[in-house]
Amino acid sequence: NMSVDGEASRCGCAGHLFSGRQGSRALATNNSQIPTCYTRLYEEECMNGAWYVVRPPEHLIADERARLVLDRLHERDTRERAAGLPQELRIRALTPPTGAFLYGLVLALRPRLIFEAGSAVGYSTIWLALAARTYGGQVIGSEIRPERVREANANLAEAGLSHVATVLEGDAAELAQRLDGIGLFFLDAEKDDYSRLFLAGIDRVVPGGLIIADNVVSHDCRDYQELVRSRPDVHTVTIPFERGIEWTVKRW
């Protein structure tokens, strides 16, 4: 007994419709009633025994191959958060609106080299790589856990982006110091490590380059924010978007 409301749109399988106010939505009384084509979507909430299955509208930015990977990873992150798993067991993906924000940012800046500190399983890396692919940029991610490095690179390959991005194993501070000409430095690692990572990488960022730190509103990042505000070689502002973004430009 599938019911839909709002403006309907077609999924990837011929003949199926799904709709909703927040992107593509289908309402079913249980998961067994959801067509096979919905298995890539994620469960947003359960109310009165009905599951609302939603594909984030931001994922429609991506091509179908990458979109399926984004859907799968975001579904996993949503389920892990709903289950109350401890942070070290979750993939801790950024939100889809933040992913779309990064995508647009990269399209505008067109940095030759993007370095990501804290790639986890590659959800954010895919967003960065989708934009970098349009102009020939390169994305280098980092992750300290080898099993997550393998998973992230497998996800990039599945998304068709392994020629644009790769995730390296190791401490992001050490990896950043091996690079030259970073145009965008994205911090999404442990929040109490932001200052150390910034100090390790700032000299590798080009003048006019951007350092973006996520989760500065949802988490206590005052030490990091005080650090960047104390430095004369950068200009910084906190953007209260989603979980909070610290936007820091390296001065010329």
Backbone hydrogen bonds, N-H to C=O, Kabsch-Sander energy under -0.5 kcal/mol:
donor,donor_aa,acceptor,acceptor_aa,energy
3,S,27,L,-1.7
9,S,18,F,-2.3
11,C,16,H,-1.3
16,H,13,C,-1.5
18,F,9,S,-2.2
19,S,25,R,-5.0
20,G,7,E,-0.8
23,G,20,G,-0.5
23,G,21,R,-0.6
24,S,55,R,-0.8
26,A,53,V,-1.2
27,L,3,S,-1.5
28,A,51,W,-1.4
33,Q,30,N,-1.6
34,I,31,N,-1.6
38,Y,35,P,-2.2
39,T,36,T,-1.9
41,L,38,Y,-2.0
42,Y,54,V,-1.7
44,E,42,Y,-0.6
44,E,52,Y,-2.5
45,E,52,Y,-0.8
47,M,50,A,-2.0
50,A,47,M,-1.8
51,W,28,A,-1.9
52,Y,45,E,-2.0
53,V,26,A,-1.7
53,V,51,W,-0.6
54,V,42,Y,-2.7
54,V,52,Y,-0.6
55,R,24,S,-1.5
59,H,56,P,-1.6
60,L,57,P,-1.5
61,I,58,E,-1.9
62,A,59,H,-1.3
67,R,63,D,-2.9
68,L,64,E,-2.0
69,V,65,R,-0.9
70,L,66,A,-2.5
71,D,67,R,-2.9
72,R,68,L,-2.1
73,L,69,V,-2.6
74,H,70,L,-2.5
75,E,71,D,-2.4
76,R,72,R,-2.1
77,D,73,L,-2.5
78,T,74,H,-2.5
79,R,75,E,-2.5
80,E,76,R,-2.5
81,R,77,D,-2.3
82,A,78,T,-2.4
83,A,79,R,-2.0
84,G,81,R,-1.2
85,L,80,E,-2.0
89,L,86,P,-1.9
90,R,86,P,-0.7
90,R,87,Q,-1.2
99,G,95,T,-2.2
100,A,96,P,-2.6
101,F,97,P,-2.0
102,L,98,T,-2.5
103,Y,99,G,-2.3
104,G,100,A,-2.4
105,L,101,F,-2.4
106,V,102,L,-2.7
107,L,103,Y,-2.1
108,A,104,G,-1.9
109,L,105,L,-2.6
110,R,106,V,-2.8
114,I,138,Q,-2.6
115,F,184,L,-2.8
116,E,140,I,-2.5
117,A,115,F,-0.5
117,A,186,F,-3.1
118,G,116,E,-0.8
118,G,142,S,-0.9
119,S,142,S,-3.0
122,G,119,S,-2.6
126,I,122,G,-2.2
127,W,123,Y,-1.3
128,L,124,S,-2.2
129,A,125,T,-2.6
130,L,126,I,-2.6
131,A,127,W,-1.4
132,A,128,L,-2.4
133,R,129,A,-2.4
134,T,130,L,-0.5
134,T,131,A,-1.2
135,Y,132,A,-1.2
136,G,132,A,-1.0
137,G,132,A,-2.5
138,Q,112,R,-2.0
139,V,164,V,-2.3
140,I,114,I,-2.9
141,G,139,V,-0.5
141,G,166,T,-3.1
142,S,116,E,-0.7
143,E,168,L,-2.0
148,R,145,R,-0.7
149,V,145,R,-1.9
150,R,146,P,-2.2
151,E,147,E,-1.8
152,A,148,R,-3.0
153,N,149,V,-2.3
154,A,150,R,-2.0
155,N,151,E,-2.4
156,L,152,A,-2.3
157,A,153,N,-2.1
158,E,154,A,-2.4
159,A,155,N,-2.0
160,G,157,A,-1.3
161,L,156,L,-3.1
162,S,156,L,-0.5
164,V,161,L,-1.7
165,A,161,L,-2.3
166,T,139,V,-1.7
168,L,141,G,-2.7
168,L,166,T,-0.5
170,G,143,E,-1.7
175,L,171,D,-2.4
176,A,172,A,-2.7
177,Q,173,A,-1.3
178,R,175,L,-1.4
179,L,176,A,-1.5
182,I,204,R,-2.6
183,G,113,L,-2.8
184,L,113,L,-1.4
185,F,210,L,-2.8
186,F,115,F,-2.9
186,F,184,L,-0.6
187,L,185,F,-0.6
187,L,212,I,-3.6
188,D,117,A,-2.5
188,D,186,F,-0.6
193,D,190,E,-1.9
194,Y,191,K,-1.3
197,L,193,D,-2.3
198,F,194,Y,-2.8
199,L,195,S,-2.5
200,A,196,R,-1.8
201,G,197,L,-1.7
202,I,198,F,-2.4
204,R,201,G,-1.8
205,V,201,G,-0.6
205,V,202,I,-1.1
206,V,182,I,-2.4
208,G,250,K,-2.5
209,G,206,V,-2.7
210,L,183,G,-2.2
211,I,248,T,-3.4
212,I,185,F,-2.4
212,I,210,L,-0.5
213,A,246,E,-1.8
214,D,187,L,-2.2
215,N,244,G,-1.0
216,V,244,G,-1.6
217,V,243,R,-2.2
218,S,243,R,-2.4
219,H,215,N,-1.3
221,C,216,V,-0.6
221,C,219,H,-1.2
225,Q,221,C,-2.6
226,E,222,R,-2.8
227,L,223,D,-1.9
228,V,224,Y,-2.4
229,R,225,Q,-1.8
230,S,226,E,-1.1
230,S,227,L,-0.8
231,R,227,L,-0.5
231,R,228,V,-0.7
234,V,231,R,-0.8
235,H,249,V,-2.5
237,V,247,W,-1.9
239,I,237,V,-0.5
239,I,245,I,-3.7
241,F,239,I,-2.3
244,G,241,F,-2.6
245,I,239,I,-2.6
246,E,213,A,-2.6
247,W,237,V,-3.0
247,W,245,I,-0.7
248,T,211,I,-2.2
248,T,246,E,-0.7
249,V,235,H,-3.2
250,K,209,G,-2.7
251,R,233,D,-2.7
251,R,249,V,-0.5
